[in-house]
Every structure is written in C-alpha cells, then in structure tokens.
Amino acid sequence: MASSAFQLLSMGGASFNKQKYKKDLDLFSGKQNKSKKQKKEVDISANSGHLPAGLDFFGSSAAAGPSSTKVKTEKTSKVKVEADSEEESDSDEEDVPSVAPPSQKINLSGPEPLPRSFASFDEVVPSSHSVLLRNLRKDGITQLWGVQGAVSGAMMAKEQRDVLVIAPTGSGKTLSYLLPLALKLDQPCRIAFNAHKKAETKDAGEQGIRSIVLVPTHELALQIYGEVQKLLQGNTWRTLLLEKSTEMAIATSGQAGQLGIDVLVATPERLHAMIEAGKVDMKGTRYLILDEADRLIGPDFLPQVEPIIDGHTHARAQKVMLSATMEAGPEALARTWLKDDGVRIVVGLKDAPSTTVTQHLQFCGSEMGKLLALRNDIAAGKLPAPVLIFVQSIERANELYQELVMDGMRVGAVHGEKSKAEREKTVREFREGKLWMLVVTELMARGLDFKGIEVVVNYDFPQTVGSYVHRIGRAGRAGRTGSAITYFTLEDGPYLRTIANVMKSSGCKVEPWMLELPKPSKNLKKERRRKPVERKDIGGAGKNLARKDAKNRRAMIEASMKRKLKSGGKTAAGGASSEGGAGTAEVDLSE
C-alpha cells in the first residue's frame, strides 16, 4: 500500500474529513467545473470511503482508511513510544513501507588508507543489536543508502577518522551519522538493573555528555531529536533536546560532569551559554556532529560554535560535519578542525540539487504577476498538497499569508518572529493535513524536513546557489520525486544564469538564452548576500498604503525630533532658557 503525502508528513495518525473539505479538494485538483452528474459520483465515492486517484493525495480512501479500532490502536502505540517503554510493542503497529535506495555516486578522498564503505546492514549492525534493527525495520529502513554506508565505514574505522560529508538534501544524511553513532556508543551510559539495585555507570570517564549533535535552528533540533528517539526507543538510552525547560533542569541539577546523557541535540546559542555558565562541560564528549555545518561555521553562528569545537578535547574525540552545500572558504575552515583533514565524502556533484526534483522557471513580469501566477497554478491543479512556499523576508511572508487566507486557502506561515509555540503548532498542523500550504522564510530552508512534500514554490527568487539547493531540497526527499517552481521578474535577471546552470547540471531542461546571459559581477554577488532585492509589496499598488504611511510618519517624527533636540542643545549652550525647550518638544512628539 503506497503511503500518501500527508501520511509521510505525519507518519500516521492523521485523519481528513473529505465531505467537509470537498470544495477544497476540487480546487487543488483543478476539478471545480464538474457537471452535476460528476459531482454526484464524487459525493457517492466520498460517502463510501473512496476517492478518485487524482484526489486521494491523503491516501485515506476506504481501501487504505483505518477503522476506528485501528485508530485506537495507533494512539495506544504512540503513548507507548513516548513513555520510552523497554518492552517491545505488539505487532499491531504496522511497519512503514520501505523505500528502495536511490543510486548514489560516492567519492571519498583524504589521507590514505581510506576507510571501506559498507554495502549492507549485515556488515554494519551486529545481530546482537536486535532492538536497533527492529526500530529501523519499523521505520521502513531495510537497506543502506550509499551515503550511509560510506559515513558508517568512516566513523567506525579503527583509525578513528573525522568526517566531512557533502551530500544533497534528502539523500539520507541524518541516518548516516545516527546509525554509526548508536553502534559506537554501544550501550546506554546508565545501565538499568533490576528493581532491587541502583543504576550504575558503565564508564566513569563518560558520565557527562557522550555525544552532541549541533544544528542551527530549534525546528531542525526538534526533528533530529525525533529521529534519535525513533532509532533508540525500546532501551534505556538517555537522550536530551536542549531547550528552555531542559536547560533549567540541567542548571539546577548542579551536576555538570555527571549528567549521564548519551545523545544531546542542541543549537549553538543555548549550548554555548550553558558551557560559559559552567552548567555543562564536554570532558566526556567523544562525538561532536555538526549538521548543516556550512551555516554553523558561517558568520552568524561562528562566535558560539568555535568555542564548542575548541572545547571538544576528549582523548578519543571524533568530529563529523555534514551539509548539502559547502563553498571553498567554509570547507577550508571546516577541515582545519578535522584531524588530518578528515575523510571527505561527496555524494554526486558538489553543491548540486537532488536529481529527484523536477525544476521549472516561470517568468511573471512583476510582483502582481507572481501572485496571479500562484493563484493560477493552484486553480490549475499544478500544486498538489502539501506545498512549501519560500519568500525572502518576514514581512513578505506575512503579506503572502494574508493574501492566501483571503483566497480561502488552508495555509500557515512560519518565520523568525513567530514564537516557538506558534511555529511548532503550525508545523504540526501542516504535518496532520490541517494546513495544505506553508509560507516560510529563508531561515526555515534548512530547518524543516518533510518526507511527503510534493512541490516547492520559490515565490521570491533565491539569491545564491546554496539557497536554491536547500530550498528545493525540501521536495523529493528520501528517494521520492518532487517538483520545484521558481518565479522570476525583471529584477531577478542578473541571477537567472546562475540558477539555470544549476538546473542544467542536474539534468533539467532550460532555455538556451538563459545560459547566454551575462554573469553577475562579484560586487553584485556581495551586495545581494548583504541585502536582498528590494521588491514591491505583495498584492500590488495600494495594498499596504496604511502601513507605508505609518512608516513614513515614523521617519518624519524621528527626523523632527533630531532637529528639535539639536536646536535645544544649541540654545542651552548659549545660556538661553525656555519653558518650551527640548524636553517639551520630546513629550509633544511622543504623543
């Protein structure tokens, strides 16, 4: 039975009322203009639990739809997993269908001898790790992918090699380091004895934090932590997501070196703050993993990440850095932290997008044209849910969200100005199928991992190759296919050739004239990295006049205040006094 898009997003447990949202289903499928007879057929189909193949993107027809008894079983099973029960769950919970590993060209380089890549689970996972094998099988993982075999071979080599991995999004990078990490940790830090005995520590030298997975965003940390829990469930592993609540618990424990944590998933700011405050130490940390390494060692995070890397001083320390893209400068910096330059593993072509994503460029003329194109694509059924839409700023995310809400779309928005609770709620509703479209900013391009995304829309043209690769990599993950549509206007012309070349390198068709456009200058590239293209408001002229007027009024008030203060300062210096001086002007302006 094929898993549908939203089943992949939520991995089960989602339900959908086809009768209630029938008009919306027709809208997304481009089937609004059915005759009464056709509509009647659809209604009968819905009532009987069946949907036409073109509409059944939820996979929730009667053939695949769970009965009420099965839903109850799934909820019970979910509670068992969250409770981290040591007992194996009953066979009521079905395994996720396995996905055949895609063909991956792997290139290894570094000091000789290079480690051997593994080809199968039999070579990597001993039969004694039956719980680990069961968890993999339950998640539909029965075969090693190329990157997973290569990274496992490098991490588990006797020479204890550091590793740098450059692989496309959706190529299996997360499991490539979590699997060998679990095998190298071997057993939980605190072994559980029977109820009569106290817990004892396996290795006195590893009572602190045995391994750390460092990621740039809380959303990505939450997802990685979920993958860790799925892989290690059914045993006494101690895993922790460093966030506000757990941070307070650690801070009040007074046991910086005695925490007994097997895997800690954290963002740089929180971990660095805890280390600086003496609440956490890395003396017992053997494994340090940087996921999305190019961003972590970039200017935004380097002040926090560098002390963390420098503090990784375990006698048997091992570092692993992974990213989908890595420019020459960041790669050179990364390799200075890897022992003997590390083993470099490249999957496919460096900085190339996934070949499982079909890519299209669409000229829209203007900002109003982009909004019209999006509406037309939705009406024509070109954007089957679930859909991710990328914009370049928080302000534009809010504007597009408002436009789509007014159009009656089931849409949410996620960006940096939303609270953590709001972001988590929106993402959860998107996974459950309550929202069909998600408007996100560049910040989220690396922070979301949805296995069932059908389409990615670059509403605002990406300014760098790395940005483009990470955006479209949200579709076509885990060997599945997807598509990406990139809208562009005249303002995006200087960067069109760069993206067209990336598309051509991944086998997509591009117009010859796009490849003949002039290259953007170095100065223009630097300028765009610093400041994106200035665009008109989404929705056309007159849409946000009130907001513009308020902005202009604030600027005028600030300028007037500066003039008044300057004038008041000169008067005071000349010895003159007045009741209506600078202080009075300040009060009046604030009103």
N, C-alpha and C positions, 0 to 999 in steps of 0.2 A: 504494500500500500504506500503510495507516494505521499510524502509529507508536504503539506501546503505551506504557503508563505508565512502565515501568522503562527502556524504550529511550530515552524522553525524559530520564529522570534521568541515565542514563549515556552517552547519545549513542552507543550501540553498544558491542559488546564484552562484554555481559552474557550469561550463559547460565543455564539453570534446569533442574533435574532434576525433571521432572513426576512421575515414578514415586516418587521418594524422598519428595517433599513432597505427595503426592496428598491425604492426610487434611487437611493444612493448607489446600490449595486448596478442598476441600469446605467447610471451616469458614468461610473468608472468603466463600464464595459462598452460604452458607445451604443447602447441599445434602447435609447429613450423613445424612438419613433416606431414602436411596435404597434401592430394592429390590435384590436380588442381580442381577437382570437388568440394571437400570440401571447398577449398579456395573460389571458385566462390560462393558457398552457403553463406559463411560468408560475402563476399562483398555485395551480394544482401540483406542479412539481415541488414548489416550496412547502406546501402543506404535507406532502408525502415524504418530505425529508430529502428530496433530491434536487439538485441544481444542475443546469446545463454546464458542460465542461468549461465554457468561457467565463462563467460567473463564479465557479466554485474555487476561487483562489484561497478560501479559508480551509478547503478540504473537509467541510463539515456536513456533507450530504449523508443520507441515511446509511449508505454503504460504509462510510467512514465515521459516521457520527456516533459518539459514545452514548450508551444508555445511561439512565440516571444512576443505575447501580455502579457502572464503571466510573462515573464522575466521582462518586463517593469513595471508591477505592483509591482513585488518584489523589484525592485530598488527604486520605489517611496516609498514603505513602509519602506525600510531601511532608507531613508532620514528622514522620519517622526520620526523614533525611535531615530536617532542620534540628532535630534533637540529637543528631550525631550518634544514633544507636549503634552499638557494636555488633548487633545481630544482623544477619543478612535478611533483607526484606523478602516477602513472599514473591512467588513468581507471577503474581497478578500484574505487576508493573512491567509493561512491555518494553523491550529494548528499542532504542531509536534505530531506524533502518540505517545500515552502513552506507557510506559514500565511497565509491571506488577512487583510489588516489590518482590525481592527475599526473600527467607526465611532466617531470621537472628536471631541467638540466642543471646539475650541481657542479660548481667549480670551487675547488679547495686550493688554497695557497698559504705559504708560510714556511717557517724553518722545517727542514727535514728531521726525522721522518714524519710525514703527515699521517694523522690517525685514519683508521679504516672506518668507512661508513657501514652502518648496519642495514640489512635488507629486509628483516622481518622481526616481529615481536619475539619470536623464539630466541633470537640472538641477543635481544636487549633485556627482556623481562624473564627472570627465572620462574619456574613453575611454583616455587615456594611463595611467590607474591600473588596468591590466588585472589585476594581481595582487590588488589590493583587491577588485575586482569578482568575481574568481574565488573569493576567500575568503568573500565574502558569499553567493554562489550555493551554495557547498559547505555553508554553514550553513543553507540553506533560506530565505535572505532575498532576495527579488526585488522587493519593493515597499516604499516608505516608509510608515511609520505617521504619523499626524497629528503626534504629539509630536516625532518625529524630523525631520520636515520643518520644524516651527516652530523647534526648537532649532538645527538646522543653519543655517537662514536668519539667526537672530540671531547665532550665533557667527561666521559667515562674512561678515557685513555689513561694508561698507567703513568704517562708523563705529566698528568695534571695540567692540561693546556688551557689558557684563556682563549675565548672565542669571540669573534666579531661576525655577525650574521647580517647580510643584506638580502632581503627576500621580499617579493611583492606582498601586498596586503591579501589576506585570505589564503595564504599558502601553508598555514599550519605552524606558524612560528611559536604561538603560545605553548602548545603541547610539546614542541621541540625542546624547550628547556624545562618544563614542569615534569615531564616523564623521567629524564635522567636525574633531575634534582631529587625526586621522590626515591629513586633507586639508590642514589648516593647517600641520602640521609639514612636509608636502610630501615631504621626503626624509630618510633617516636622518642622524643627526648625524655619523656617521663613514662616509664613502662608501668602499665596498670597491673597490679597484683590482685589477688582475691580480696574479698571484703574485710578479711581479718588483718591484712597487712597494710602498712603505709606505702604510698608511692615512693619509689626510689629513682634516683637519677642514673641514667645509663653511663654517661661520661661526665666526670666532674669538670672537664675543660669546656663543656658545651652546655652549660646551664643557662646561658643568656639567650641571644637570638642566633639560631644556627644558620638561617638564610634570609636574605632580604630581596624582595622584588620591588624595584623602584620604577614608578610610572609618573607621567606629567600631570594627569588630571584625576580628580576624585572619581569621575564616571568610569574611567578605564580601570582604576584601582578596584572599584566595586565589581567590575566584570571579571577581572583576573582573580579576585578573591573567590568569586563564584566558581570559576574553573578549578581552583585549588581545592575547594570543598568537595566538588563532584569527584575529583580524582582520588582524594584521600579519605572519603567517607567510609564508615564502617570500621574504623580503627580509632586509636587513642591519640592521633596526631593533634598537636596544639597549633592552630593557625589563627592569625590575627590581622584584621584590617585596621590600620592606624587612622582613626578619625577622632572627633571631639570626645565622644563618650569613652572610647578605649584609652585615649590619651590621658584623660583624667584618672582612670583606674590605674594606669601604669605610674602616673605621677604620685599617687597617694600610696602605692604599694611599698615604696622605699627599697625595692629590690632590683636595681638597675642591671646588675650582673647575674641575677638569679631568676629571670623571668621564665625560663624553660619554654621558649617559643620555637617551633620547628620552622614555620614559614611566616614572615611578616611582609605584608603588602602595604606600601606607603607611598605618599607623594613627598617630594623633596623638602618643601617648607616645613611640614609637620615633623618629619624625621630629624631634620637639621636642628629645629628648635628644641626637640627633646634631648638630642645629644649635647647641645650647648648648655642646656639646663642641668645636665648630669643625671637625667632621669632614665636614659638609655645609654648603654655602651656597646661597642662592636667587638669586644675582645674575643667573644666566642663565635663570631660570624665567619663561617667558612666560604659561603657562596653569596656573591653580590651580582644581581641581574638587573640590567638597565634595559627596560622595554621602551621603545621609541627613543633610542639613545641619541639620535641626531638632535632632537628637541631638548633632551635633558642636558646635553653639553652645549646648548646654544646660549646666547646672552641672557635670556630670561631666567634660566634655572642654574647656570654655571656657578654663581656665588654660593648656592646651597649644596649643589651636587659635588663640587670639588672637595670640600672638607669631608664629605661622606666617603668618597673614593679614597682620599688620603688616609682616612681612619680605618680602612679595611686592611688590617695588618696581621691577620691570622697566619700562623706558620704554614698552613696548607690552604691559603686563600685562593679562590678561583673566581674570575670575573667573566661574565657573559654580557655582551652588548648586542642588541638587535634593533633593526629599523628597516622600513621599506625603502627609504632613500637615504643616501649619505654622500654629500658633496666632498670634494677633495680635502678642503680645510678641516671640517669636523672629523673626517676619517683619520687624518694625520694626528689630530689631537687625541682622538679615542685610542689610537694604537700606542701612544706614549704611556697610557695607563695599563696596557696589557703586557703581561710577562712575555719577553722575547717576541714582541709584536703580535703575539697570538696567532690563532688559526683563522684565516679569513674565508668565510663561506658565502658564496654569491649564488643565488638561485635565479636562473635565466639571465637576462641582461640587466646590468646595474641601472637603477633609477627608472626602470621601465614599468608601466602598469600591467596589471594582470591580463593575460590573453583570453580570459573567460568573460571579459566585459566588452560588449559591442559599443563603440563610441560614435557619437554624431555631433556635428557642429551646426548650429542653426542661427542664421542672421536675422535679427529682429529690428534693426534700424534705430530704435530709441527705447527709453525706459518704458514708455507706454506700450510699445510694441512687444516688449518682453512679457509684460503682464497679459497682453492679449494672446501671445503665443502659448503661455502656460494654460490659460483658460481653454484655448482651442485644443491643446494636447490632452487635457483632461476630458473634454467633451468627446473627442475622437477615440477615447479608449487607449491612448498611447502610453498612459502612465498607470499601469496596474498596481494596485496597492500591495505592499507598503512602499512608500516613496520618501526619500530624503531630498530636501531642497536646501542647497547651500547659498548663503548670502555673505557679503563681506563685512558687515558690521551689525552691532546690536540694534541700532536704530532702524536699519533696513529689515532686520528680522521681525521686529515689531510691526513695521508698516505692512510687510507682505502677509504676516499672520492675520492682521486686521482685514486686509482685502479678501483673503480666502475664507475667513469666518463669515464675512458679509455675503460671500457667494454660497454659503451653506456647506462648506467643506468640513469634514471631520479632521481638523488639523490642530497641531500643537506647536509650540516654539520652545527651543532650549538654547540658552546663551548664558554668558557670564554674570549678567545682572540678576538672573533668577536665583532664588535661594536653593540650597542643596535639596531641601524637601520638595520644592516645586519641580526641580529638574528630575528627581527620582520618580515623582508621581507621573509626570508627563511621559517619561521613558517607559514606565511600567504600563501605562495605558496604551502606548504605541505597541508594545510587545503583545498585549492582550487583544489587540484589534479594535479597541475603542476609538483610537485615532488612526487614520489611514495615511496621513501625511505629516511629516515633521520638518519644520523650518529650523535650520541650525546655522551657527556661525563657524568661522574657520577654527575657532578653539575646539569645536567638537569633532573636527575631521578625524582626529586621532583618538578621540575618547569614546567612540561608540562602536560596538561590534554586534551587528545584527546578521544572523546567518540567512535570513529569508528576504533580504532587500531585493526587490525586483528592479527598481530604477533609481538612479541618482540624477538629480537635475542641478546643474551648475547655473543657478539663476544669475549670479554675478560671476563674471569671467575670472578664473584663478590667475594670480599674478606671477606664480613661479611653477616650475615643473614639479617640485616636491609637493606643493599644494594640490596640483591637479591629480597627481598619482594617489595621494592619500584620500582625496575626496571620492574619486570614482572607485577606489578600492573598497568602499563600503558595500558595493554590489558585487555579485559574482564571487562570494566567499566560499571557502571550503569545497572548491571544485565545482560549484554550481555556476550557472550562467546568469548574466545580468546585462543591463544596458545603462549608458550614461549619455545624457543630452546636455550640451553646453551652449547656452545662449550668448551671443556676442553682438555688440553695436560698433559704430564707427570709432568710439573712444578706445575700444579694445584692439584695434587694428595692429598696433606695434607689437603685440604679444601673440598674435594669431599664428605666425610662422612657427614659433617655439612649440606651441601645443600641437600644431599639425604634424610636426616632426615626431613628437612623442607618439601620436596616434599611428603614424605610418610605421614606426619601429615595432609596434605591437600587432601589425597586420591589418589595421583598419583602413578603409578607403578614404582618401582625402582628395580634394580638388587640386590639380597641378598648380594653379595660380597661387594657392596659399603657400606652397613651398618656395615660390619665387619672390615672395615679399621681402623687403629689407630686414636685416636682423636688428633687434633693439640694441641701442648703444649701452655701454657699461654704466654710464651715468644714469640713463633712464632706468636700468635694472635696479641700481642702488636706490634711486628715488622711489620706485614702486615698492621695494622692500620696506622702506621707511614710511611711506604714505600711499595708500591705495588710490585708485582712480576716483576722482570726485564725480558723483552721479546725482542726477535729479531724483526727487522723491518718487517712490513707487506709487503709482496711481495717477501720475500726470499733473499738469499745472493746476493750481488752485486746491489741490487735495489737502495740503497741510499749511494753508496760509496763516491760520491762527498760531501754529507752532513757530512759523518763521517770524511772524510779527512779535511774538513774545521774546524770541531770541534777539531780534534787532532792538527791542525795547530795553532788554537787559544790557546790551552792549552800549546803548546810548546813556543809560543811567550810570554805568561804570565809568564811562568817559567823562560825564558831567561831574561825578564825584571826585575824580582825579583832579579836574580843573579847579573845583571848589577848594579841595584840600591844599593844592599848590598855592592858590590865591590866599587862603587863610594863613599859610605858613609865612608868606612874604609880609602880610600885614602885621603878624606877631613880631617878626624880626624888625620891623620899622618902628615898633613901640606903640602902634595904634591899637585901640581896643574897640570891640563892637559886640553887642549882645547877640547879633545875628551872625556870629563867626562860623568857623568851620564846623564846630560841634553842632550848631543849629542846622546847618546845611545837611549834615550827615543824617540827622534824625528825620528831617523832611524827606530826604531821598529814600530812606528806608521804608517810609510809609507809602 
